[in-house]
């Protein structure tokens, strides 16, 4: 049975984007990016909300590989090789390969995907991930904390959820970021 991961880069005070919607303060350096690539390698399917999908579409285009460092080209290959399911009521069609649009987030369907998939799944975007957490679908949380306090914005976890977690792994990076992996 596949696992569903929620992997995120967040500020020390718990935000994936600041009050203006910016997240440039969370951009990984080469060491962190290579680590993220290794986290993403087992993923066979990404589950996205519309906004996260629109952000991640960058990895489909030539600008993700042309003239980019090897670590970025590697991530582009990982992302392109995976299936993507985008939950949106406004997108009419997918503009990237291996992508389908779903109008409704169905927890039962996600459970079936986990039961039948040979590779792990990843949920991206705080809103969609929050729904998956509330529905008890997320098996593991992979958090990279940026050494930044932004004071408000989009929280990485939903409100009013209680989870008892077990620390699986941790790592410190030279740029001050810290990885925490919980099950």
Contact map, one row per residue, 1 for C-alpha under 8 A:
111000000000000000000000000000000000000000000000000000000000000000000000000000000000000000000000000000000000000001111100000000000000000000000000000000000000000000000000000000000000000
111100000000000000000000000000000000000000000000000000000000000000000000000000000000000000000000000000000000000001111111100000000000000000000000000000000000000000000000000000000000000
111110000000000000000000000000000000000000000000000000000000000000000000000000000000000000000000000000000000000001000001100000000000000001110000000000000000000000000000000000000000000
011111000000000000000000000000000000000000000000000000000000000000000000000000000000000000000000000000000000000001000001111000000000000011110000000000000000000000000000000000000000000
001111100000000000000000000000000000000000000000000000000000000000000000000000000000000000000000000000000000000000000001111000000000000001111100000000000000000000000000000000000000000
000111110000000000000000000000000000000000000000000000000000000000000000000000000000000000000000000000000000000000000000011100001000000001011100000000000000000000000000000000000000000
000011111000000000000000000000000000000000000000000000000000000000000000000000000000000000000000000000000000000000000000011100000000000000001111000000000000000000000000000000000000000
000001111100000100000000000000000000000000000000000000000000000000000000000000000000000000000000000000000000000000000000000100000000000000000111000000000001000000000000000000000000000
000000111110000100000000010000000000000000000000000000000000000000000000000000000000000000000000000000000000000000000000000000000000000000000011110000000000000000000000000000000000000
000000011111111110000000010000000000000000000000000000000000000000000000000000000000000000000000000000000000000000000000000000000000000000000011110000000001000000000000000000000000000
000000001111111100000000010000000000000000000000000000000000000000000000000000000000000000000000000000000000000000000000000000000000000000000000111111000000000000000000000000000000000
000000000111111000000000000000000000000000000000000000000000000000000000000000000000000000000000000000000000000000000000000000000000000000000000111110000000000000000000000000000000000
000000000111111000000000000000000000000000000000000000000000000000000000000000000000000000000000000000000000000000000000000000000000000000000000000111100000000000000000000000000000000
000000000111111100000000000000000000000000000000000000000000000000000000000000000000000000000000000000000000000000000000000000000000000000000000000000000011100000000000000000000000000
000000000111111111000000000000000000000000000000000000000000000000000000000000000000000000000000000000000000000000000000000000000000000000000000000001011111000000000000000000000000000
000000011110011111000010000000000000000000000000000000000000000000000000000000000000000000000000000000000000000000000000000001000000000000000000000000001111000000000000000000000000000
000000000100001111111110000000000000000000000000000000000000000000000000000000000000000000000000000000000000000000000000000000000000000000000000000000001110000000000000000000000000000
000000000000001111111110000000000000000000000000000000000000000000000000000000000000000000000000000000000000000000000000000000000000000000000000000001111100000000000000000000000000000
000000000000000011111100000000000000000000000000000000000000000000000000000000000000000000000000000000000000000000000000000000000000000000000000000001111100000000000000000000000000000
000000000000000011111100000000000000000000000000000000000000000000000000000000000000000000000000000000000000000000000000000000000000000000000000000000001000000000000000000000000000000
000000000000000011111110000000000000000000000000000000000000000000000000000000000000000000000000000000000000000000000000000000000000000000000000000000001100000000000000000000000000000
000000000000000011111111100000000000000000000000000000000000000000000000000000000000000000000000000000000000000000000000000000000000000000000000000000000000000000000000000000000000000
000000000000000111001111111000000000000000000000000000000000000000000000000000000000000000000000000000000000000000000000000000000000000000000000000000000000000000000000000000000000000
000000000000000000000111111000000000000000000000000000000000000000000000000000000000000000000000000000000000000000000000000000000000000000000000000000000000000000000000000000000000000
000000000000000000000111111000000000000000000000000000000000000000000000000000000000000000000000000000000000000000000000000000000000000000000000010100000000000000000000000000000000000
000000001110000000000011111100000000000000000000000000000000000000000000000000000000000000000000000000000000000000000000000000000000000000000000010000000000000000000000000000000000000
000000000000000000000011111110000000000000000000000000000000000000000000000000000000000000000000000000000000000000000000000000000000000000000000000000000000000000000000000000000000000
000000000000000000000000011111111000000000000000000000000000000000000000000000000000000000000000000000000000000000000000000000000000000000000000000000000000000000000000000000000000000
000000000000000000000000001111111000000000000000000000000000000000000000000000000000000000000000000000000000000000000000000000000000000000000000000000000000000000000000000000100000000
000000000000000000000000000111111100000000000000000000000000000000000010000000000000000000000000000000000000000000000000000000000000000000000000000000000000000000000000000000000000000
000000000000000000000000000111111110000000000000000000000000000000000000000000000000000000000000000000000000000000000000000000000000000000000000000000000000000000000000000011000000000
000000000000000000000000000111111111000000000000000000000000000000000000000000000000000000000000000000000000000000000000000000000000000000000000000000000000000000000000000010000000000
000000000000000000000000000111111111100000000000000000000000000000000011000000000000000000000000000000000000000000000000000000000000000000000000000000000000000000000000000000000000000
000000000000000000000000000001111111110000000000000000000000000000000010000000000000000000000000000000000000000000000000000000000000000000000000000000000000000000000000000000000000000
000000000000000000000000000000111111111000000000000000000000000000000000000000000000000000000000000000000000000000000000000000000000000000000000000000000000000000000000000000000000000
000000000000000000000000000000011111111100000000000000000000000000000000000000000000000000000000000000000000000000000000000000000000000000000000000000000000000000000000000000000000000
000000000000000000000000000000001111111110000000000000000000000000000010011001000000000000000000000000000000000000000000000000000000000000000000000000000000000000000000000000000000000
000000000000000000000000000000000111111111000000000000000000000000000000000000000000000000000000000000000000000000000000000000000000000000000000000000000000000000000000000000000000000
000000000000000000000000000000000011111111000000000000000000000000000000000000000000000000000000000000000000000000000000000000000000000000000000000000000000000000000000000000000000000
000000000000000000000000000000000001111111100000000000000000000000000000000001000000000000000000000000000000000000000000000000000000000000000000000000000000000000000000000000000000000
000000000000000000000000000000000000111111100000000000000000000000000000000001000000000000000000000000000000000000000000000000000000000000000000000000000000000000000000000000000000000
000000000000000000000000000000000000011111110000000000000000000000000000000000000000000000000000000000000000000000000011000000000000000000000000000000000000000000000000000000000000000
000000000000000000000000000000000000000111111100000000000000000000000000000000000100000000000000000000000000000000000011110000000000000000000000000000000000000000000000000000000000000
000000000000000000000000000000000000000001111100000000000000000000000000000000001110000000000000000000000000000000000111100000000000000000000000000000000000000000000000000000000000000
000000000000000000000000000000000000000000111110000000000000000000000000000000000111100000000000000000000000000000000011110000000000000000000000000000000000000000000000000000000000000
000000000000000000000000000000000000000000111111000000000000000000000000000000000111100000000000000000000000000000000000111100000000000000000000000000000000000000000000000000000000000
000000000000000000000000000000000000000000001111100000000000000000000000000000000001111000000000000000000000000000000000111100000000000000000000000000000000000000000000000000000000000
000000000000000000000000000000000000000000000111111110000000000000000000000000000001111000000000000000000000000000000000001110010000000000000000000000000000000000000000000000000000000
000000000000000000000000000000000000000000000011111110000000000000000000000000000000011100000000000000000000000000000000000110110000000000000000000000000000000000000000000000000000000
000000000000000000000000000000000000000000000001111111000000000000000000000000000000011100100000000000000000000000000000000000000000000000000000000000000000000000000000000000000000000
000000000000000000000000000000000000000000000001111111100000000000000000000000000000000000000000000000000000000000000000000010000000000000000000000000000000000000000000000000000000000
000000000000000000000000000000000000000000000001111111110000000000000000000000000000000000000000000000000000000000000000000110000000000000000000000000000000000000000000000000000000000
000000000000000000000000000000000000000000000001111111111000000000000000000000000000010000000000000000000000000000000000000000000000000000000000000000000000000000000000000000000000000
000000000000000000000000000000000000000000000000011111111100000000000000000000000000000000000000000000000000000000000000000000000000000000000000000000000000000000000000000000000000000
000000000000000000000000000000000000000000000000001111111100000000000000000000000000000000000000000000000000000000000000000000000000000000000000000000000000000000000000000000000000000
000000000000000000000000000000000000000000000000000111111111000000000000000000000000000000000000000000000000000000000000000000000000000000000000000000000000000000000000000000000000000
000000000000000000000000000000000000000000000000000011111111100000000000000000000000000000000001000000000000000000000000000000000000000000000000000000000000000000000000000000000000000
000000000000000000000000000000000000000000000000000001111111101100000000000000000000000000000000000000000000000000000000000000000000000000000000000000000000000000000000000000000000000
000000000000000000000000000000000000000000000000000000011111111100000000001100110000000000000000000000000000000000000000000000000000000000000000000000000000000000000000000000000000000
000000000000000000000000000000000000000000000000000000011111110100000000000100110000000000000001100000000000000000000000000000000000000000000000000000000000000000000000000000000000000
000000000000000000000000000000000000000000000000000000001111111110000000000000000000000000000000000000000000000000000000000000000000000000000000000000000000000000000000000000000000000
000000000000000000000000000000000000000000000000000000000011111111000000000000000000000000000000000000000000000000000000000000000000000000000000000000000000000000000000000000000000000
000000000000000000000000000000000000000000000000000000000110111111110000000000000000000000000000000000000000000000000000000000000000000000000000000000000000000000000000000000000000000
000000000000000000000000000000000000000000000000000000000111111111010001100100000000000000000000000000000000000000000000000000000000000000000000000000000000000000000000000000000000000
000000000000000000000000000000000000000000000000000000000000111111111001100100000000000000000000000000000000000000000000000000000000000000000000000000000000000000000000000000000000000
000000000000000000000000000000000000000000000000000000000000011111110000000000000000000000000000000000000000000000000000000000000000000000000000000000000000000000000000000000000000000
000000000000000000000000000000000000000000000000000000000000001011111000000000000000000000000000000000000000000000000000000000000000000000000000000000000000000000000000000000000000000
000000000000000000000000000000000000000000000000000000000000001111111101100000000000000000000000000000000000000000000000000000000000000000000000000000000000000000000000000000000000000
000000000000000000000000000000000000000000000000000000000000000010111111100000000000000000000000000000000000000000000000000000000000000000000000000000000000000000000000000000000000000
000000000000000000000000000000000000000000000000000000000000000000011111110000000000000000000000000000000000000000000000000000000000000000000000000000000000000000000000000000000000000
000000000000000000000000000001001100100000000000000000000000000000001111111000000000000000000000000000000000000000000000000000000000000000000000000000000000000000000000000000000000000
000000000000000000000000000000001000000000000000000000000000000110011111111100000000000000000000000000000000000000000000000000000000000000000000000000000000000000000000000000000000000
000000000000000000000000000000000000000000000000000000000000000110011111111110000000000000000000000000000000000000000000000000000000000000000000000000000000000000000000000000000000000
000000000000000000000000000000000000100000000000000000000000000000000111111111000000000000000000000000000000000000000000000000000000000000000000000000000000000000000000000000000000000
000000000000000000000000000000000000100000000000000000000010000000000011111111100000000000000000000000000000000000000000000000000000000000000000000000000000000000000000000000000000000
000000000000000000000000000000000000000000000000000000000011000110000001111111110000000000000000000000000000000000000000000000000000000000000000000000000000000000000000000000000000000
000000000000000000000000000000000000000000000000000000000000000000000000111111111000000000000000000000000000000000000000000000000000000000000000000000000000000000000000000000000000000
000000000000000000000000000000000000100110000000000000000000000000000000011111111100000000000000000000000000000000000000000000000000000000000000000000000000000000000000000000000000000
000000000000000000000000000000000000000000000000000000000011000000000000001111111100000000000000000000000000000000000000000000000000000000000000000000000000000000000000000000000000000
000000000000000000000000000000000000000000000000000000000011000000000000000111111110000000000000110000000000000000000000000000000000000000000000000000000000000000000000000000000000000
000000000000000000000000000000000000000000010000000000000000000000000000000011111110000000000000010000000000000000000000000000000000000000000000000000000000000000000000000000000000000
000000000000000000000000000000000000000000111100000000000000000000000000000001111111000000000000010000000000000000000000000000000000000000000000000000000000000000000000000000000000000
000000000000000000000000000000000000000000011100000000000000000000000000000000011111100000000000011000000000000000000000000000000000000000000000000000000000000000000000000000000000000
000000000000000000000000000000000000000000001111000000000000000000000000000000000111110000000000011100000000000000000000000000000000000000000000000000000000000000000000000000000000000
000000000000000000000000000000000000000000001111000000000000000000000000000000000011111000000000001111000000000000000000000000000000000000000000000000000000000000000000000000000000000
000000000000000000000000000000000000000000000011110010000000000000000000000000000001111100000000001111000000000000000000000000000000000000000000000000000000000000000000000000000000000
000000000000000000000000000000000000000000000011110000000000000000000000000000000000111110000000000011111000000000000000000000000000000000000000000000000000000000000000000000000000000
000000000000000000000000000000000000000000000000110000000000000000000000000000000000011111100000000011110000000000000000000000000000000000000000000000000000000000000000000000000000000
000000000000000000000000000000000000000000000000000000000000000000000000000000000000001111100000000001110000000000000000000000000000000000000000000000000000000000000000000000000000000
000000000000000000000000000000000000000000000000000000000000000000000000000000000000000111110000000000000000000000000000000000000000000000000000000000000000000000000000000000000000000
000000000000000000000000000000000000000000000000010000000000000000000000000000000000000111111100000010000000000000000000000000000000000000000000000000000000000000000000000000000000000
000000000000000000000000000000000000000000000000000000000000000000000000000000000000000001111100000010000000000000000000000000000000000000000000000000000000000000000000000000000000000
000000000000000000000000000000000000000000000000000000000000000000000000000000000000000000111110000110000000000000000000000000000000000000000000000000000000000000000000000000000000000
000000000000000000000000000000000000000000000000000000000000000000000000000000000000000000111111101110000000000000000000000000000000000000000000000000000000000000000000000000000000000
000000000000000000000000000000000000000000000000000000000000000000000000000000000000000000001111101000000000000000000000000000000000000000000000000000000000000000000000000000000000000
000000000000000000000000000000000000000000000000000000001001000000000000000000000000000000000111111000000000000000000000000000000000000000000000000000000000000000000000000000000000000
000000000000000000000000000000000000000000000000000000000001000000000000000000010000000000000111111000000000000000000000000000000000000000000000000000000000000000000000000000000000000
000000000000000000000000000000000000000000000000000000000000000000000000000000011111000000000001111100000000000000000000000000000000000000000000000000000000000000000000000000000000000
000000000000000000000000000000000000000000000000000000000000000000000000000000000011110000000111111110000000000000000000000000000000000000000000000000000000000000000000000000000000000
000000000000000000000000000000000000000000000000000000000000000000000000000000000001110000001100011111000000000000000000000000000000000000000000000000000000000000000000000000000000000
000000000000000000000000000000000000000000000000000000000000000000000000000000000000111100111100001111100000000000000000000000000000000000000000000000000000000000000000000000000000000
000000000000000000000000000000000000000000000000000000000000000000000000000000000000111110000000000111111000000000000000000000000000000000000000000000000000000000000000000000000000000
000000000000000000000000000000000000000000000000000000000000000000000000000000000000001110000000000011111000000000000000000000000000000000000000000000000000000000000000000000000000000
000000000000000000000000000000000000000000000000000000000000000000000000000000000000001110000000000001111100000000000000000000000000000000000000000000000000000000000000000000000000000
000000000000000000000000000000000000000000000000000000000000000000000000000000000000001000000000000001111110000000000000000000000000000000000000000000000000000000000000000000000000000
000000000000000000000000000000000000000000000000000000000000000000000000000000000000000000000000000000011111110000000000000000000000000000000000000000000000000000000000000000000000000
000000000000000000000000000000000000000000000000000000000000000000000000000000000000000000000000000000001111111000000000000000000001001010000000000000000000000000000000000000000000000
000000000000000000000000000000000000000000000000000000000000000000000000000000000000000000000000000000000111111100000000000000000000000000000000000000000000000000000000000000000000000
000000000000000000000000000000000000000000000000000000000000000000000000000000000000000000000000000000000111111110000000000000000000000000000000000000000000000000000000000000000000000
000000000000000000000000000000000000000000000000000000000000000000000000000000000000000000000000000000000111111111000000000000000000000010000000000000000000000000000000000000000000000
000000000000000000000000000000000000000000000000000000000000000000000000000000000000000000000000000000000011111111100000000000000000000010000000000000000000000000000000000000000000000
000000000000000000000000000000000000000000000000000000000000000000000000000000000000000000000000000000000001111111110000000000000000000000000000000000000000000000000000000000000000000
000000000000000000000000000000000000000000000000000000000000000000000000000000000000000000000000000000000000111111111000000000000000000000000000000000000000000000000000000000000000000
111100000000000000000000000000000000000000000000000000000000000000000000000000000000000000000000000000000000011111111001100000000000000000000000000000000000000000000000000000000000000
110000000000000000000000000000000000000000000000000000000000000000000000000000000000000000000000000000000000001111111000000000000000000000000000000000000000000000000000000000000000000
110000000000000000000000000000000000000000000000000000000000000000000000000000000000000000000000000000000000000111111100000000000000000000000000000000000000000000000000000000000000000
110000000000000000000000000000000000000000000000000000000000000000000000000000000000000000000000000000000000000011111111000000000000000000000000000000000000000000000000000000000000000
110000000000000000000000000000000000000000010000000000000000000000000000000000000000000000000000000000000000000000011111000000000000000000000000000000000000000000000000000000000000000
010000000000000000000000000000000000000001111000000000000000000000000000000000000000000000000000000000000000000000001111100000000000000000000000000000000000000000000000000000000000000
011110000000000000000000000000000000000001111000000000000000000000000000000000000000000000000000000000000000000001001111110000000000000000000000000000000000000000000000000000000000000
011110000000000000000000000000000000000000111110000000000000000000000000000000000000000000000000000000000000000001000011111000000000000000000000000000000000000000000000000000000000000
000111100000000000000000000000000000000000101110000000000000000000000000000000000000000000000000000000000000000000000001111100000000000000000000000000000000000000000000000000000000000
000111100000000000000000000000000000000000000111000000000000000000000000000000000000000000000000000000000000000000000000111110011001000000000000000000000000000000000000000000000000000
000001110000000000000000000000000000000000000111100100000000000000000000000000000000000000000000000000000000000000000000011111011000000000000000000000000000000000000000000000000000000
000000000000000000000000000000000000000000000001101100000000000000000000000000000000000000000000000000000000000000000000001111111000000000000000000000000000000000000000000000000000000
000000000000000100000000000000000000000000000000000000000000000000000000000000000000000000000000000000000000000000000000000111111100000000000000000000000111110000000000000000000000000
000000000000000000000000000000000000000000000000100000000000000000000000000000000000000000000000000000000000000000000000000011111110000000000000000000000000010000000000000000000000000
000000000000000000000000000000000000000000000001100000000000000000000000000000000000000000000000000000000000000000000000001111111111000000000000000000000000000000000000000000000000000
000001000000000000000000000000000000000000000000000000000000000000000000000000000000000000000000000000000000000000000000001111111111100001000000000000000000100000000000000000000000000
000000000000000000000000000000000000000000000000000000000000000000000000000000000000000000000000000000000000000000000000000001111111110000000000000000000001110000000000000000000000000
000000000000000000000000000000000000000000000000000000000000000000000000000000000000000000000000000000000000000000000000000000111111111000000000000000000000010000000000000000000000000
000000000000000000000000000000000000000000000000000000000000000000000000000000000000000000000000000000000010000000000000001000011111111111000000000000000000000000000000000000000000000
000000000000000000000000000000000000000000000000000000000000000000000000000000000000000000000000000000000000000000000000000000001111111111000000000000000000010000000000000000000000000
000000000000000000000000000000000000000000000000000000000000000000000000000000000000000000000000000000000000000000000000000000000111111110000000000000000000010010000000000000000000000
000000000000000000000000000000000000000000000000000000000000000000000000000000000000000000000000000000000010000000000000000000000011111110000000000000000000000000000000000000000000000
000000000000000000000000000000000000000000000000000000000000000000000000000000000000000000000000000000000000000000000000000000000001111111100000000000000000000000000000000000000000000
000100000000000000000000000000000000000000000000000000000000000000000000000000000000000000000000000000000010011000000000000000000001111111100000000000000000000000000000000000000000000
001111000000000000000000000000000000000000000000000000000000000000000000000000000000000000000000000000000000000000000000000000001001100111111000000000000000000000000000000000000000000
001110000000000000000000000000000000000000000000000000000000000000000000000000000000000000000000000000000000000000000000000000000000000111111000000000000000000000000000000000000000001
001111000000000000000000000000000000000000000000000000000000000000000000000000000000000000000000000000000000000000000000000000000000000001111100000000000000000000000000000000000000111
000011100000000000000000000000000000000000000000000000000000000000000000000000000000000000000000000000000000000000000000000000000000000001111110000000000000000000000000000000000000111
000011110000000000000000000000000000000000000000000000000000000000000000000000000000000000000000000000000000000000000000000000000000000000011111000000000000000000000000000000000011110
000000111100000000000000000000000000000000000000000000000000000000000000000000000000000000000000000000000000000000000000000000000000000000001111100000000000000000000000000000000011100
000000111100000000000000000000000000000000000000000000000000000000000000000000000000000000000000000000000000000000000000000000000000000000000111110000000000000000000000000000001111000
000000001111000000000000000000000000000000000000000000000000000000000000000000000000000000000000000000000000000000000000000000000000000000000011111000000000000000000000000000001111000
000000001111000000000000110000000000000000000000000000000000000000000000000000000000000000000000000000000000000000000000000000000000000000000001111100000000000000000000000000011100000
000000000011000000000000000000000000000000000000000000000000000000000000000000000000000000000000000000000000000000000000000000000000000000000000111110000000000000000000000000011000000
000000000011100000000000100000000000000000000000000000000000000000000000000000000000000000000000000000000000000000000000000000000000000000000000011111000000000000000000000000000000000
000000000011100000000000000000000000000000000000000000000000000000000000000000000000000000000000000000000000000000000000000000000000000000000000001111100000000000000000000000000000000
000000000010101001100000000000000000000000000000000000000000000000000000000000000000000000000000000000000000000000000000000000000000000000000000000111111000000000000000000000000000000
000000000000100001100000000000000000000000000000000000000000000000000000000000000000000000000000000000000000000000000000000000000000000000000000000011111000000000000000000000000000000
000000000000001001100000000000000000000000000000000000000000000000000000000000000000000000000000000000000000000000000000000000000000000000000000000001111110000000000000000000000000000
000000000000001111111000000000000000000000000000000000000000000000000000000000000000000000000000000000000000000000000000000000000000000000000000000001111110000000000000000000000000000
000000000000001111101000000000000000000000000000000000000000000000000000000000000000000000000000000000000000000000000000000001000000000000000000000000011111000000000000000000000000000
000000000000011110000000000000000000000000000000000000000000000000000000000000000000000000000000000000000000000000000000000001000000000000000000000000011111110000000000000000000000000
000000010100011100000000000000000000000000000000000000000000000000000000000000000000000000000000000000000000000000000000000001000100000000000000000000000111110000000000000000000000000
000000000000010000000000000000000000000000000000000000000000000000000000000000000000000000000000000000000000000000000000000001001100000000000000000000000011111000000000000000000000000
000000000000000000000000000000000000000000000000000000000000000000000000000000000000000000000000000000000000000000000000000001100110110000000000000000000011111110000000000000000000000
000000000000000000000000000000000000000000000000000000000000000000000000000000000000000000000000000000000000000000000000000000000000000000000000000000000000111110000000000000000000000
000000000000000000000000000000000000000000000000000000000000000000000000000000000000000000000000000000000000000000000000000000000000000000000000000000000000011111000000000000000000000
000000000000000000000000000000000000000000000000000000000000000000000000000000000000000000000000000000000000000000000000000000000000010000000000000000000000011111100000000000000000000
000000000000000000000000000000000000000000000000000000000000000000000000000000000000000000000000000000000000000000000000000000000000000000000000000000000000000111110000000000000000000
000000000000000000000000000000000000000000000000000000000000000000000000000000000000000000000000000000000000000000000000000000000000000000000000000000000000000011111000000000000000000
000000000000000000000000000000000000000000000000000000000000000000000000000000000000000000000000000000000000000000000000000000000000000000000000000000000000000001111100000000000000000
000000000000000000000000000000000000000000000000000000000000000000000000000000000000000000000000000000000000000000000000000000000000000000000000000000000000000000111110000000000000011
000000000000000000000000000000000000000000000000000000000000000000000000000000000000000000000000000000000000000000000000000000000000000000000000000000000000000000011111000000000000011
000000000000000000000000000000000000000000000000000000000000000000000000000000000000000000000000000000000000000000000000000000000000000000000000000000000000000000001111110000000001111
000000000000000000000000000000000000000000000000000000000000000000000000000000000000000000000000000000000000000000000000000000000000000000000000000000000000000000000111110000000001111
000000000000000000000000000000000000000000000000000000000000000000000000000000000000000000000000000000000000000000000000000000000000000000000000000000000000000000000011111000000011110
000000000000000000000000000000000000000000000000000000000000000000000000000000000000000000000000000000000000000000000000000000000000000000000000000000000000000000000011111100000111100
000000000000000000000000000000000000000000000000000000000000000000000000000000000000000000000000000000000000000000000000000000000000000000000000000000000000000000000000111110000111000
000000000000000000000000000000000000000000000000000000000000000000000000000000000000000000000000000000000000000000000000000000000000000000000000000000000000000000000000011111011110000
000000000000000000000000000000110000000000000000000000000000000000000000000000000000000000000000000000000000000000000000000000000000000000000000000000000000000000000000001111111100000
000000000000000000000000000000100000000000000000000000000000000000000000000000000000000000000000000000000000000000000000000000000000000000000000000000000000000000000000000111111000000
000000000000000000000000000010000000000000000000000000000000000000000000000000000000000000000000000000000000000000000000000000000000000000000000000000000000000000000000000011111000000
000000000000000000000000000000000000000000000000000000000000000000000000000000000000000000000000000000000000000000000000000000000000000000000000011000000000000000000000000111111100000
000000000000000000000000000000000000000000000000000000000000000000000000000000000000000000000000000000000000000000000000000000000000000000000001111000000000000000000000000111111110000
000000000000000000000000000000000000000000000000000000000000000000000000000000000000000000000000000000000000000000000000000000000000000000000001110000000000000000000000011110011111000
000000000000000000000000000000000000000000000000000000000000000000000000000000000000000000000000000000000000000000000000000000000000000000000111100000000000000000000000111100001111100
000000000000000000000000000000000000000000000000000000000000000000000000000000000000000000000000000000000000000000000000000000000000000000000111100000000000000000000011111000000111110
000000000000000000000000000000000000000000000000000000000000000000000000000000000000000000000000000000000000000000000000000000000000000000011110000000000000000000000011110000000011111
000000000000000000000000000000000000000000000000000000000000000000000000000000000000000000000000000000000000000000000000000000000000000000011100000000000000000000001111100000000001111
000000000000000000000000000000000000000000000000000000000000000000000000000000000000000000000000000000000000000000000000000000000000000000111000000000000000000000001111000000000000111
